Amino acid sequence: MSSLARLEAVVALRLLLSATSDLTQSAGTAPAYVPSLFVRRLARLPIEVNGARTGG
């Protein structure tokens, strides 16, 4: 992943988190991890947006 892609991901996540009031893990799902001996890194994290902030 390039530096620009990382920066775009950070900006997108900040916007998502600032616009929502509640994120939860999707029911019946589990996070998937990338197999690695050195780093524990998520490959997939299913989430649901349960509300939007108002009055922002």
PDB file with SEQRES, HELIX, SHEET and CRYST1 records, atoms N, CA, C and O in Angstrom:
SEQRES   1 A   56  MET SER SER LEU ALA ARG LEU GLU ALA VAL VAL ALA LEU          
SEQRES   2 A   56  ARG LEU LEU LEU SER ALA THR SER ASP LEU THR GLN SER          
SEQRES   3 A   56  ALA GLY THR ALA PRO ALA TYR VAL PRO SER LEU PHE VAL          
SEQRES   4 A   56  ARG ARG LEU ALA ARG LEU PRO ILE GLU VAL ASN GLY ALA          
SEQRES   5 A   56  ARG THR GLY GLY                                              
HELIX    1 AA1 SER A    3  ALA A   19  1                                  17    
SHEET    1 AA1 2 THR A  20  GLN A  25  0                                        
SHEET    2 AA1 2 ILE A  47  ALA A  52 -1                                        
SHEET    1 AA2 2 ALA A  32  VAL A  34  0                                        
SHEET    2 AA2 2 ARG A  41  ARG A  44 -1                                        
CRYST1    1.000    1.000    1.000  90.00  90.00  90.00 P 1           1          
ATOM      1  N   MET A   1       0.858  -1.172   0.000  1.00  0.00           N  
ATOM      2  CA  MET A   1       0.000   0.000   0.000  1.00  0.00           C  
ATOM      3  C   MET A   1       0.901   1.230   0.000  1.00  0.00           C  
ATOM      4  O   MET A   1       1.847   1.320   0.783  1.00  0.00           O  
ATOM      5  N   SER A   2       0.606   2.147  -0.861  1.00  0.00           N  
ATOM      6  CA  SER A   2       1.415   3.361  -0.964  1.00  0.00           C  
ATOM      7  C   SER A   2       1.101   4.324   0.179  1.00  0.00           C  
ATOM      8  O   SER A   2       0.100   4.179   0.879  1.00  0.00           O  
ATOM      9  N   SER A   3       1.971   5.298   0.346  1.00  0.00           N  
ATOM     10  CA  SER A   3       1.750   6.321   1.377  1.00  0.00           C  
ATOM     11  C   SER A   3       0.463   7.091   1.116  1.00  0.00           C  
ATOM     12  O   SER A   3      -0.262   7.431   2.052  1.00  0.00           O  
ATOM     13  N   LEU A   4       0.178   7.368  -0.157  1.00  0.00           N  
ATOM     14  CA  LEU A   4      -1.052   8.073  -0.500  1.00  0.00           C  
ATOM     15  C   LEU A   4      -2.275   7.229  -0.147  1.00  0.00           C  
ATOM     16  O   LEU A   4      -3.263   7.756   0.365  1.00  0.00           O  
ATOM     17  N   ALA A   5      -2.218   5.948  -0.410  1.00  0.00           N  
ATOM     18  CA  ALA A   5      -3.344   5.063  -0.089  1.00  0.00           C  
ATOM     19  C   ALA A   5      -3.562   4.998   1.418  1.00  0.00           C  
ATOM     20  O   ALA A   5      -4.704   4.987   1.878  1.00  0.00           O  
ATOM     21  N   ARG A   6      -2.485   4.956   2.185  1.00  0.00           N  
ATOM     22  CA  ARG A   6      -2.618   4.947   3.652  1.00  0.00           C  
ATOM     23  C   ARG A   6      -3.258   6.244   4.140  1.00  0.00           C  
ATOM     24  O   ARG A   6      -4.143   6.226   4.996  1.00  0.00           O  
ATOM     25  N   LEU A   7      -2.808   7.356   3.595  1.00  0.00           N  
ATOM     26  CA  LEU A   7      -3.365   8.652   3.980  1.00  0.00           C  
ATOM     27  C   LEU A   7      -4.848   8.727   3.625  1.00  0.00           C  
ATOM     28  O   LEU A   7      -5.650   9.222   4.416  1.00  0.00           O  
ATOM     29  N   GLU A   8      -5.213   8.242   2.449  1.00  0.00           N  
ATOM     30  CA  GLU A   8      -6.620   8.231   2.046  1.00  0.00           C  
ATOM     31  C   GLU A   8      -7.448   7.351   2.983  1.00  0.00           C  
ATOM     32  O   GLU A   8      -8.575   7.705   3.330  1.00  0.00           O  
ATOM     33  N   ALA A   9      -6.901   6.217   3.391  1.00  0.00           N  
ATOM     34  CA  ALA A   9      -7.610   5.325   4.318  1.00  0.00           C  
ATOM     35  C   ALA A   9      -7.812   6.007   5.672  1.00  0.00           C  
ATOM     36  O   ALA A   9      -8.889   5.906   6.260  1.00  0.00           O  
ATOM     37  N   VAL A  10      -6.802   6.687   6.161  1.00  0.00           N  
ATOM     38  CA  VAL A  10      -6.911   7.401   7.444  1.00  0.00           C  
ATOM     39  C   VAL A  10      -7.983   8.475   7.366  1.00  0.00           C  
ATOM     40  O   VAL A  10      -8.807   8.598   8.273  1.00  0.00           O  
ATOM     41  N   VAL A  11      -7.979   9.248   6.298  1.00  0.00           N  
ATOM     42  CA  VAL A  11      -8.975  10.307   6.129  1.00  0.00           C  
ATOM     43  C   VAL A  11     -10.375   9.713   6.044  1.00  0.00           C  
ATOM     44  O   VAL A  11     -11.302  10.225   6.671  1.00  0.00           O  
ATOM     45  N   ALA A  12     -10.538   8.642   5.279  1.00  0.00           N  
ATOM     46  CA  ALA A  12     -11.850   8.014   5.134  1.00  0.00           C  
ATOM     47  C   ALA A  12     -12.350   7.473   6.473  1.00  0.00           C  
ATOM     48  O   ALA A  12     -13.524   7.640   6.805  1.00  0.00           O  
ATOM     49  N   LEU A  13     -11.481   6.834   7.238  1.00  0.00           N  
ATOM     50  CA  LEU A  13     -11.895   6.307   8.542  1.00  0.00           C  
ATOM     51  C   LEU A  13     -12.242   7.426   9.518  1.00  0.00           C  
ATOM     52  O   LEU A  13     -13.203   7.308  10.279  1.00  0.00           O  
ATOM     53  N   ARG A  14     -11.480   8.494   9.502  1.00  0.00           N  
ATOM     54  CA  ARG A  14     -11.804   9.625  10.390  1.00  0.00           C  
ATOM     55  C   ARG A  14     -13.164  10.223  10.044  1.00  0.00           C  
ATOM     56  O   ARG A  14     -13.945  10.555  10.936  1.00  0.00           O  
ATOM     57  N   LEU A  15     -13.448  10.359   8.750  1.00  0.00           N  
ATOM     58  CA  LEU A  15     -14.750  10.893   8.334  1.00  0.00           C  
ATOM     59  C   LEU A  15     -15.877   9.949   8.742  1.00  0.00           C  
ATOM     60  O   LEU A  15     -16.917  10.397   9.225  1.00  0.00           O  
ATOM     61  N   LEU A  16     -15.677   8.654   8.552  1.00  0.00           N  
ATOM     62  CA  LEU A  16     -16.693   7.669   8.939  1.00  0.00           C  
ATOM     63  C   LEU A  16     -16.950   7.728  10.442  1.00  0.00           C  
ATOM     64  O   LEU A  16     -18.101   7.769  10.878  1.00  0.00           O  
ATOM     65  N   LEU A  17     -15.889   7.731  11.223  1.00  0.00           N  
ATOM     66  CA  LEU A  17     -16.053   7.741  12.679  1.00  0.00           C  
ATOM     67  C   LEU A  17     -16.660   9.046  13.187  1.00  0.00           C  
ATOM     68  O   LEU A  17     -17.402   9.042  14.170  1.00  0.00           O  
ATOM     69  N   SER A  18     -16.353  10.156  12.530  1.00  0.00           N  
ATOM     70  CA  SER A  18     -16.924  11.427  12.977  1.00  0.00           C  
ATOM     71  C   SER A  18     -18.392  11.561  12.578  1.00  0.00           C  
ATOM     72  O   SER A  18     -19.116  12.360  13.173  1.00  0.00           O  
ATOM     73  N   ALA A  19     -18.843  10.799  11.588  1.00  0.00           N  
ATOM     74  CA  ALA A  19     -20.219  10.910  11.100  1.00  0.00           C  
ATOM     75  C   ALA A  19     -21.155   9.872  11.712  1.00  0.00           C  
ATOM     76  O   ALA A  19     -22.360   9.915  11.463  1.00  0.00           O  
ATOM     77  N   THR A  20     -20.634   8.955  12.494  1.00  0.00           N  
ATOM     78  CA  THR A  20     -21.469   7.903  13.060  1.00  0.00           C  
ATOM     79  C   THR A  20     -21.427   7.944  14.575  1.00  0.00           C  
ATOM     80  O   THR A  20     -20.466   8.423  15.177  1.00  0.00           O  
ATOM     81  N   SER A  21     -22.487   7.435  15.177  1.00  0.00           N  
ATOM     82  CA  SER A  21     -22.538   7.415  16.632  1.00  0.00           C  
ATOM     83  C   SER A  21     -22.288   6.025  17.198  1.00  0.00           C  
ATOM     84  O   SER A  21     -22.008   5.879  18.388  1.00  0.00           O  
ATOM     85  N   ASP A  22     -22.387   5.006  16.356  1.00  0.00           N  
ATOM     86  CA  ASP A  22     -22.232   3.654  16.877  1.00  0.00           C  
ATOM     87  C   ASP A  22     -21.819   2.686  15.766  1.00  0.00           C  
ATOM     88  O   ASP A  22     -22.538   2.529  14.779  1.00  0.00           O  
ATOM     89  N   LEU A  23     -20.682   2.049  15.925  1.00  0.00           N  
ATOM     90  CA  LEU A  23     -20.227   0.991  15.032  1.00  0.00           C  
ATOM     91  C   LEU A  23     -20.159  -0.297  15.838  1.00  0.00           C  
ATOM     92  O   LEU A  23     -19.653  -0.296  16.961  1.00  0.00           O  
ATOM     93  N   THR A  24     -20.656  -1.385  15.290  1.00  0.00           N  
ATOM     94  CA  THR A  24     -20.566  -2.678  15.952  1.00  0.00           C  
ATOM     95  C   THR A  24     -20.116  -3.722  14.945  1.00  0.00           C  
ATOM     96  O   THR A  24     -20.244  -3.545  13.733  1.00  0.00           O  
ATOM     97  N   GLN A  25     -19.592  -4.803  15.473  1.00  0.00           N  
ATOM     98  CA  GLN A  25     -19.212  -5.920  14.610  1.00  0.00           C  
ATOM     99  C   GLN A  25     -20.478  -6.566  14.073  1.00  0.00           C  
ATOM    100  O   GLN A  25     -21.444  -6.751  14.812  1.00  0.00           O  
ATOM    101  N   SER A  26     -20.479  -6.905  12.804  1.00  0.00           N  
ATOM    102  CA  SER A  26     -21.647  -7.529  12.185  1.00  0.00           C  
ATOM    103  C   SER A  26     -21.969  -8.845  12.884  1.00  0.00           C  
ATOM    104  O   SER A  26     -21.074  -9.630  13.197  1.00  0.00           O  
ATOM    105  N   ALA A  27     -23.255  -9.074  13.122  1.00  0.00           N  
ATOM    106  CA  ALA A  27     -23.702 -10.278  13.823  1.00  0.00           C  
ATOM    107  C   ALA A  27     -23.316 -11.528  13.033  1.00  0.00           C  
ATOM    108  O   ALA A  27     -23.437 -11.566  11.809  1.00  0.00           O  
ATOM    109  N   GLY A  28     -22.856 -12.533  13.744  1.00  0.00           N  
ATOM    110  CA  GLY A  28     -22.535 -13.809  13.121  1.00  0.00           C  
ATOM    111  C   GLY A  28     -21.268 -13.807  12.291  1.00  0.00           C  
ATOM    112  O   GLY A  28     -21.034 -14.735  11.517  1.00  0.00           O  
ATOM    113  N   THR A  29     -20.441 -12.771  12.440  1.00  0.00           N  
ATOM    114  CA  THR A  29     -19.195 -12.712  11.683  1.00  0.00           C  
ATOM    115  C   THR A  29     -18.013 -12.604  12.636  1.00  0.00           C  
ATOM    116  O   THR A  29     -18.158 -12.206  13.792  1.00  0.00           O  
ATOM    117  N   ALA A  30     -16.875 -12.957  12.140  1.00  0.00           N  
ATOM    118  CA  ALA A  30     -15.656 -12.854  12.930  1.00  0.00           C  
ATOM    119  C   ALA A  30     -14.595 -12.142  12.102  1.00  0.00           C  
ATOM    120  O   ALA A  30     -14.593 -12.242  10.875  1.00  0.00           O  
ATOM    121  N   PRO A  31     -13.707 -11.432  12.759  1.00  0.00           N  
ATOM    122  CA  PRO A  31     -12.620 -10.804  12.020  1.00  0.00           C  
ATOM    123  C   PRO A  31     -11.738 -11.879  11.378  1.00  0.00           C  
ATOM    124  O   PRO A  31     -11.577 -12.969  11.927  1.00  0.00           O  
ATOM    125  N   ALA A  32     -11.180 -11.567  10.234  1.00  0.00           N  
ATOM    126  CA  ALA A  32     -10.247 -12.476   9.566  1.00  0.00           C  
ATOM    127  C   ALA A  32      -8.864 -11.840   9.621  1.00  0.00           C  
ATOM    128  O   ALA A  32      -8.703 -10.652   9.344  1.00  0.00           O  
ATOM    129  N   TYR A  33      -7.880 -12.636   9.978  1.00  0.00           N  
ATOM    130  CA  TYR A  33      -6.521 -12.133  10.116  1.00  0.00           C  
ATOM    131  C   TYR A  33      -5.636 -12.666   9.001  1.00  0.00           C  
ATOM    132  O   TYR A  33      -5.847 -13.771   8.501  1.00  0.00           O  
ATOM    133  N   VAL A  34      -4.648 -11.874   8.619  1.00  0.00           N  
ATOM    134  CA  VAL A  34      -3.655 -12.285   7.639  1.00  0.00           C  
ATOM    135  C   VAL A  34      -2.659 -13.190   8.356  1.00  0.00           C  
ATOM    136  O   VAL A  34      -2.140 -12.821   9.409  1.00  0.00           O  
ATOM    137  N   PRO A  35      -2.386 -14.362   7.804  1.00  0.00           N  
ATOM    138  CA  PRO A  35      -1.406 -15.237   8.450  1.00  0.00           C  
ATOM    139  C   PRO A  35      -0.004 -14.607   8.397  1.00  0.00           C  
ATOM    140  O   PRO A  35       0.477 -14.241   7.324  1.00  0.00           O  
ATOM    141  N   SER A  36       0.629 -14.490   9.540  1.00  0.00           N  
ATOM    142  CA  SER A  36       1.962 -13.911   9.610  1.00  0.00           C  
ATOM    143  C   SER A  36       2.619 -14.313  10.921  1.00  0.00           C  
ATOM    144  O   SER A  36       1.955 -14.436  11.950  1.00  0.00           O  
ATOM    145  N   LEU A  37       3.907 -14.513  10.873  1.00  0.00           N  
ATOM    146  CA  LEU A  37       4.653 -14.816  12.097  1.00  0.00           C  
ATOM    147  C   LEU A  37       5.059 -13.547  12.839  1.00  0.00           C  
ATOM    148  O   LEU A  37       5.391 -13.607  14.022  1.00  0.00           O  
ATOM    149  N   PHE A  38       5.037 -12.406  12.168  1.00  0.00           N  
ATOM    150  CA  PHE A  38       5.570 -11.187  12.748  1.00  0.00           C  
ATOM    151  C   PHE A  38       4.518 -10.180  13.192  1.00  0.00           C  
ATOM    152  O   PHE A  38       4.718  -9.470  14.177  1.00  0.00           O  
ATOM    153  N   VAL A  39       3.397 -10.112  12.474  1.00  0.00           N  
ATOM    154  CA  VAL A  39       2.408  -9.064  12.727  1.00  0.00           C  
ATOM    155  C   VAL A  39       1.012  -9.672  12.720  1.00  0.00           C  
ATOM    156  O   VAL A  39       0.700 -10.513  11.877  1.00  0.00           O  
ATOM    157  N   ARG A  40       0.179  -9.248  13.652  1.00  0.00           N  
ATOM    158  CA  ARG A  40      -1.228  -9.633  13.618  1.00  0.00           C  
ATOM    159  C   ARG A  40      -1.981  -8.511  12.945  1.00  0.00           C  
ATOM    160  O   ARG A  40      -2.114  -7.423  13.505  1.00  0.00           O  
ATOM    161  N   ARG A  41      -2.481  -8.767  11.734  1.00  0.00           N  
ATOM    162  CA  ARG A  41      -3.108  -7.731  10.922  1.00  0.00           C  
ATOM    163  C   ARG A  41      -4.434  -8.244  10.396  1.00  0.00           C  
ATOM    164  O   ARG A  41      -4.543  -9.386   9.949  1.00  0.00           O  
ATOM    165  N   LEU A  42      -5.444  -7.381  10.455  1.00  0.00           N  
ATOM    166  CA  LEU A  42      -6.769  -7.753   9.966  1.00  0.00           C  
ATOM    167  C   LEU A  42      -6.793  -7.804   8.443  1.00  0.00           C  
ATOM    168  O   LEU A  42      -6.259  -6.923   7.769  1.00  0.00           O  
ATOM    169  N   ALA A  43      -7.416  -8.840   7.920  1.00  0.00           N  
ATOM    170  CA  ALA A  43      -7.697  -8.924   6.488  1.00  0.00           C  
ATOM    171  C   ALA A  43      -9.124  -8.455   6.237  1.00  0.00           C  
ATOM    172  O   ALA A  43      -9.432  -7.897   5.183  1.00  0.00           O  
ATOM    173  N   ARG A  44     -10.002  -8.692   7.236  1.00  0.00           N  
ATOM    174  CA  ARG A  44     -11.414  -8.323   7.102  1.00  0.00           C  
ATOM    175  C   ARG A  44     -11.984  -8.078   8.497  1.00  0.00           C  
ATOM    176  O   ARG A  44     -11.730  -8.841   9.429  1.00  0.00           O  
ATOM    177  N   LEU A  45     -12.755  -7.004   8.624  1.00  0.00           N  
ATOM    178  CA  LEU A  45     -13.456  -6.691   9.872  1.00  0.00           C  
ATOM    179  C   LEU A  45     -14.850  -6.204   9.511  1.00  0.00           C  
ATOM    180  O   LEU A  45     -15.050  -5.012   9.274  1.00  0.00           O  
ATOM    181  N   PRO A  46     -15.821  -7.124   9.466  1.00  0.00           N  
ATOM    182  CA  PRO A  46     -17.191  -6.729   9.106  1.00  0.00           C  
ATOM    183  C   PRO A  46     -17.815  -5.872  10.218  1.00  0.00           C  
ATOM    184  O   PRO A  46     -17.843  -6.274  11.381  1.00  0.00           O  
ATOM    185  N   ILE A  47     -18.310  -4.696   9.843  1.00  0.00           N  
ATOM    186  CA  ILE A  47     -18.943  -3.801  10.811  1.00  0.00           C  
ATOM    187  C   ILE A  47     -20.292  -3.327  10.283  1.00  0.00           C  
ATOM    188  O   ILE A  47     -20.577  -3.386   9.087  1.00  0.00           O  
ATOM    189  N   GLU A  48     -21.102  -2.859  11.210  1.00  0.00           N  
ATOM    190  CA  GLU A  48     -22.388  -2.258  10.874  1.00  0.00           C  
ATOM    191  C   GLU A  48     -22.436  -0.855  11.466  1.00  0.00           C  
ATOM    192  O   GLU A  48     -21.969  -0.621  12.581  1.00  0.00           O  
ATOM    193  N   VAL A  49     -22.996   0.058  10.720  1.00  0.00           N  
ATOM    194  CA  VAL A  49     -23.202   1.427  11.206  1.00  0.00           C  
ATOM    195  C   VAL A  49     -24.611   1.476  11.750  1.00  0.00           C  
ATOM    196  O   VAL A  49     -25.577   1.280  11.014  1.00  0.00           O  
ATOM    197  N   ASN A  50     -24.731   1.744  13.065  1.00  0.00           N  
ATOM    198  CA  ASN A  50     -26.037   1.682  13.720  1.00  0.00           C  
ATOM    199  C   ASN A  50     -26.682   3.034  13.948  1.00  0.00           C  
ATOM    200  O   ASN A  50     -27.809   3.099  14.439  1.00  0.00           O  
ATOM    201  N   GLY A  51     -26.014   4.091  13.612  1.00  0.00           N  
ATOM    202  CA  GLY A  51     -26.620   5.402  13.812  1.00  0.00           C  
ATOM    203  C   GLY A  51     -25.759   6.477  13.226  1.00  0.00           C  
ATOM    204  O   GLY A  51     -24.560   6.292  13.016  1.00  0.00           O  
ATOM    205  N   ALA A  52     -26.377   7.608  12.961  1.00  0.00           N  
ATOM    206  CA  ALA A  52     -25.648   8.762  12.427  1.00  0.00           C  
ATOM    207  C   ALA A  52     -25.724   9.884  13.438  1.00  0.00           C  
ATOM    208  O   ALA A  52     -26.755  10.082  14.080  1.00  0.00           O  
ATOM    209  N   ARG A  53     -24.643  10.612  13.580  1.00  0.00           N  
ATOM    210  CA  ARG A  53     -24.647  11.766  14.463  1.00  0.00           C  
ATOM    211  C   ARG A  53     -25.437  12.880  13.823  1.00  0.00           C  
ATOM    212  O   ARG A  53     -25.428  13.047  12.604  1.00  0.00           O  
ATOM    213  N   THR A  54     -26.107  13.628  14.642  1.00  0.00           N  
ATOM    214  CA  THR A  54     -26.893  14.752  14.129  1.00  0.00           C  
ATOM    215  C   THR A  54     -26.395  16.039  14.780  1.00  0.00           C  
ATOM    216  O   THR A  54     -25.787  16.024  15.851  1.00  0.00           O  
ATOM    217  N   GLY A  55     -26.663  17.126  14.116  1.00  0.00           N  
ATOM    218  CA  GLY A  55     -26.320  18.420  14.672  1.00  0.00           C  
ATOM    219  C   GLY A  55     -24.852  18.773  14.612  1.00  0.00           C  
ATOM    220  O   GLY A  55     -24.386  19.632  15.360  1.00  0.00           O  
ATOM    221  N   GLY A  56     -24.116  18.115  13.724  1.00  0.00           N  
ATOM    222  CA  GLY A  56     -22.781  18.190  13.605  1.00  0.00           C  
ATOM    223  C   GLY A  56     -21.774  19.103  13.490  1.00  0.00           C  
ATOM    224  O   GLY A  56     -20.606  18.725  13.399  1.00  0.00           O  
TER     225      GLY A  56                                                      
END                                                                             
